[in-house]
Amino acid sequence: MTRKQRIVFAGTPEFARLILANLLQGPEEVVGVFTQPDRPAGRGRALQASPVKQEALAAGIPVFQPESCKTGEALELLRSLAPDLLIVVAYGQILPQAILDLPTRGAINVHASLLPAWRGAAPIARAIAAGDKESGVAIMQMEAGLDSGPVLWEERVPIAPDDTAASLHDRLARLGSDALRQALDRLWANRLKPVPQDPALVTYARKLKKEEALLDWRLPATTLERLVRAFNPSPVAHTLFRDKGLRVWQTRVLLPVRGDQAPGTITAVEKDGVVVTCGEDQLQLLAVQPAGKGVLSGSDFARGYRPQVGEVLG
């Protein structure tokens, strides 16, 4: 009977959980899971286990949560699991070379972009914000740099005009599971060819910050519409309406009307929602969330709050 390949999985958020869940179907054996320590979350700030931890515990797999993997203890912990391969998916720590070198077949990473584009923390949102026409998943041989190792396998997918970070996230998680399966089958058969990344094509997907999601109405409407989709579900695009916060969940670009209204000015109140002038063209607000309230359609917002032409957002 052939021995099962021993896998250690390192990951933290929902994207990684979805890929772990698929990996658990075999044929390899997941012998241990590394994930970030429990963090405070929610209004009560109670400690919350990561999605990957919850999935692993439900499957009866040992879970390890070192604050840092740059310690001798973390290395010995990994050594005790005797892994053939380390699979890393959005773990949240830069792993030292000693960790990457320990498994007999090294370490691979599942990354939600077409490397070398969008290395780093937020590749899905950055691709949408930039107006990219396609995205995908790259399976990469890991090295000590940030997402810099040679690409072993990739799968591509178009970015739809109405894709949000949430919808593209879910599609890429499914694609990532398929890509990982393709890569693993070829890895065990020694049929993968590493392709070095072109340094001239590198872009970085820095972590999203809440202040970035404040809409600057001086920007073109097409840019703002992409940002609204990129920051959905987090940190959520927002503006001010009557000096209170207004989250913006869905918008539509409209051509400009004649006039010289300042950016942020409401130029029309239509059945689908208010229309706001931008640096170029206009943006119609199709779904918004007033402070302390639930999400409203643009038409419900217009009926309930009675915004007036000439009022200024921001």
C-alpha positions in Angstrom: 0.0 0.0 0.0 1.4 3.4 -1.0 2.0 5.8 1.8 -0.1 8.9 1.7 1.8 12.2 1.2 1.9 14.2 4.4 0.7 17.8 4.1 1.0 20.6 6.6 -1.4 23.5 5.8 -0.8 27.1 6.8 -3.6 29.6 6.4 -6.0 31.9 8.2 -9.0 33.6 6.5 -12.1 32.3 4.7 -10.3 32.1 1.3 -7.8 29.6 2.9 -10.6 27.7 4.7 -12.4 27.0 1.4 -9.1 25.6 -0.1 -8.4 23.5 3.0 -11.9 22.0 2.9 -11.3 20.8 -0.6 -7.8 19.6 0.2 -9.2 17.4 3.0 -11.0 15.3 0.4 -7.6 13.7 -0.2 -5.8 11.7 -1.5 -3.1 13.4 0.6 -3.2 13.4 4.5 -3.3 16.8 6.2 -1.3 16.1 9.4 -1.3 19.5 10.9 -2.6 23.1 10.4 -0.8 26.4 11.3 -3.0 29.5 11.6 -2.8 32.9 13.2 -3.6 33.1 17.0 -7.2 33.8 18.0 -7.9 37.6 17.7 -10.5 39.9 19.3 -13.5 40.4 16.9 -17.0 41.8 16.9 -18.5 44.4 19.3 -17.7 42.4 22.4 -14.1 42.0 21.2 -14.1 38.3 22.3 -11.3 36.1 21.0 -12.4 34.4 17.8 -10.8 31.4 16.0 -9.8 31.9 12.4 -12.0 30.2 9.7 -9.1 27.8 9.0 -8.8 26.8 12.7 -12.6 26.1 12.8 -12.4 23.9 9.7 -9.3 22.0 11.0 -10.8 21.4 14.4 -14.1 20.1 12.9 -12.0 17.6 10.9 -10.0 16.5 13.9 -6.7 17.9 12.6 -4.1 19.3 15.1 -3.9 23.1 15.1 -0.9 25.2 15.9 -0.9 28.9 16.4 2.6 30.4 17.0 2.8 34.1 17.3 5.9 33.9 15.1 7.3 31.2 12.9 10.8 32.7 13.2 11.6 30.7 16.3 13.3 27.4 17.0 10.1 26.2 18.6 8.1 26.7 15.4 10.7 24.9 13.4 10.8 21.9 15.7 7.0 21.8 15.7 7.0 21.6 12.0 9.8 19.0 12.0 7.8 16.8 14.4 5.0 16.6 11.8 7.4 15.2 9.2 5.7 16.8 6.2 6.3 16.0 2.6 5.0 19.4 1.6 3.9 22.7 3.2 0.9 24.4 1.6 0.5 28.1 2.4 -2.7 30.1 1.7 -3.0 33.7 3.1 -1.3 32.7 6.3 -0.5 36.2 7.4 3.2 35.7 8.3 6.4 35.8 6.3 8.0 32.4 6.7 11.7 32.0 7.2 13.8 30.0 4.7 14.4 27.3 7.4 10.7 26.6 7.6 10.3 26.5 3.8 13.3 24.1 3.4 12.1 21.6 6.0 9.5 19.6 4.1 11.0 17.1 1.7 9.2 18.7 -1.3 9.5 22.3 0.1 6.6 24.7 0.3 4.1 26.0 -2.2 1.7 29.0 -2.0 -1.8 29.5 -3.4 -2.1 33.2 -4.3 -5.2 35.0 -5.6 -3.6 36.8 -8.6 -1.7 36.2 -11.8 1.8 36.6 -10.5 3.9 38.7 -10.7 0.9 41.0 -10.7 -0.5 42.0 -7.2 2.0 40.4 -4.8 1.0 40.9 -1.2 -2.0 41.2 1.1 -5.0 42.4 -1.0 -4.7 41.1 -4.6 -8.4 40.7 -5.3 -9.5 44.2 -4.3 -6.5 45.8 -6.0 -7.2 44.1 -9.3 -10.8 45.3 -9.3 -9.7 48.9 -8.3 -7.2 49.0 -11.1 -9.7 48.0 -13.7 -8.0 44.7 -14.6 -9.9 42.6 -17.1 -8.8 39.2 -15.7 -7.6 37.7 -12.5 -6.7 34.1 -11.5 -4.8 31.9 -9.1 -1.1 31.2 -9.1 0.5 28.2 -7.4 4.0 29.3 -6.5 7.2 27.6 -5.2 7.9 29.6 -2.0 11.1 31.4 -1.1 11.9 33.9 1.5 10.7 37.0 -0.5 7.1 38.3 -0.7 5.3 36.2 -3.3 8.5 36.2 -5.4 9.1 32.5 -6.1 8.7 30.7 -9.5 5.2 30.0 -10.7 4.3 26.3 -10.9 0.7 26.5 -12.2 -1.9 29.1 -12.9 -5.6 29.3 -13.8 -7.2 32.5 -15.2 -10.7 33.9 -14.9 -12.3 37.1 -16.4 -13.3 39.9 -14.0 -16.9 40.7 -14.7 -18.1 44.3 -14.9 -20.2 43.8 -11.8 -17.7 41.8 -9.8 -17.1 42.9 -6.2 -14.2 41.7 -4.1 -16.7 39.3 -2.4 -17.9 37.7 -5.6 -14.4 37.5 -7.1 -13.1 36.1 -3.8 -15.5 33.2 -3.9 -14.8 32.4 -7.5 -11.1 32.5 -7.0 -11.4 30.2 -3.9 -13.1 27.6 -6.1 -10.5 28.2 -8.8 -7.7 27.9 -6.3 -8.9 24.5 -5.1 -9.0 23.3 -8.7 -5.5 24.8 -9.4 -4.0 23.3 -6.3 -5.3 19.8 -7.2 -3.9 20.2 -10.7 -0.5 21.3 -9.3 -0.3 18.6 -6.6 -1.1 15.8 -9.1 1.8 17.0 -11.3 4.1 17.7 -8.3 3.9 14.1 -7.1 4.6 12.9 -10.7 7.5 15.4 -11.1 5.8 17.1 -14.0 5.8 20.7 -12.9 8.0 23.2 -14.5 8.9 26.3 -12.4 8.6 29.6 -14.4 10.5 32.5 -12.9 8.5 35.7 -12.4 9.4 38.7 -14.6 10.7 41.5 -12.2 9.6 44.1 -14.8 5.9 43.1 -14.4 5.8 43.2 -10.6 3.0 45.1 -8.9 2.1 45.1 -5.2 -1.3 44.8 -3.5 -0.8 46.6 -0.2 -3.2 46.0 2.7 -6.5 47.8 2.5 -7.0 50.8 4.9 -10.3 52.2 5.9 -9.3 55.8 5.0 -8.8 54.7 1.4 -12.5 53.8 1.2 -13.6 57.5 1.8 -14.9 58.5 -1.7 -13.1 61.5 -3.2 -15.8 62.9 -5.6 -13.1 64.7 -7.5 -12.1 61.4 -9.1 -13.7 60.1 -12.3 -17.0 58.2 -11.8 -15.4 55.1 -13.4 -12.7 55.1 -10.8 -15.2 55.5 -8.0 -17.4 52.8 -9.3 -14.5 50.4 -9.3 -13.5 51.4 -5.8 -17.0 50.7 -4.5 -16.8 47.2 -5.9 -13.2 46.7 -4.7 -14.1 47.7 -1.1 -17.1 45.4 -0.9 -17.4 43.7 1.6 -14.6 45.5 3.5 -13.7 48.2 4.3 -16.8 49.5 2.4 -16.7 52.7 0.4 -18.3 55.6 2.3 -19.0 59.4 2.2 -20.9 61.9 4.3 -24.5 62.8 3.9 -25.8 65.6 6.1 -22.7 65.3 8.3 -23.3 61.6 9.0 -21.6 58.5 7.5 -23.1 56.9 4.4 -21.8 53.6 3.2 -22.0 53.1 -0.5 -22.5 49.5 -1.6 -23.5 49.7 -5.3 -23.3 52.4 -8.0 -23.6 53.0 -11.7 -21.7 55.4 -13.9 -23.8 57.9 -15.8 -22.8 60.5 -18.4 -22.5 64.1 -17.2 -25.3 66.7 -17.5 -24.6 70.2 -18.6 -23.6 72.5 -15.7 -20.7 73.3 -13.4 -21.7 71.6 -10.2 -18.9 70.9 -7.7 -17.9 67.3 -7.3 -20.1 65.6 -4.7 -23.2 67.6 -5.6 -26.5 65.8 -6.0 -27.7 66.6 -9.6 -30.8 64.4 -9.7 -33.1 62.3 -7.6 -34.3 59.4 -9.8 -36.3 56.3 -9.1 -33.2 54.1 -8.9 -31.3 56.5 -6.6 -29.6 59.9 -6.3 -27.1 61.0 -9.0 -23.9 62.6 -7.9 -21.5 64.6 -10.0 -17.8 63.5 -10.0 -14.5 64.8 -11.4 -15.7 63.2 -14.7 -19.2 61.9 -15.4 -21.7 61.1 -12.7 -22.4 58.2 -10.2 -25.8 56.9 -9.3 -26.0 55.4 -5.8 -28.0 52.1 -6.2 -27.5 50.7 -2.7 -26.4 52.7 0.4 -26.3 52.3 4.2 -27.0 55.3 6.4 -25.2 55.4 9.8 -26.7 53.0 12.2 -29.2 51.6 9.7 -29.4 48.6 7.3 -28.6 48.6 3.6 -31.2 50.5 1.5 -31.8 50.5 -2.2 -31.2 53.8 -3.9 -35.0 54.3 -4.4 -35.7 53.5 -0.7 -33.0 55.9 0.4 -34.5 58.6 -1.9 -38.0 58.1 -0.5 -37.0 57.8 3.2 -34.3 60.6 3.4 -35.6 63.0 0.7 -32.2 64.1 -0.5 -32.4 67.4 -2.5 -30.8 68.5 -5.7 -27.9 70.8 -4.9 -27.0 69.0 -1.6 -23.3 68.0 -1.4 -22.0 64.7 -0.2 -18.6 64.5 1.5 
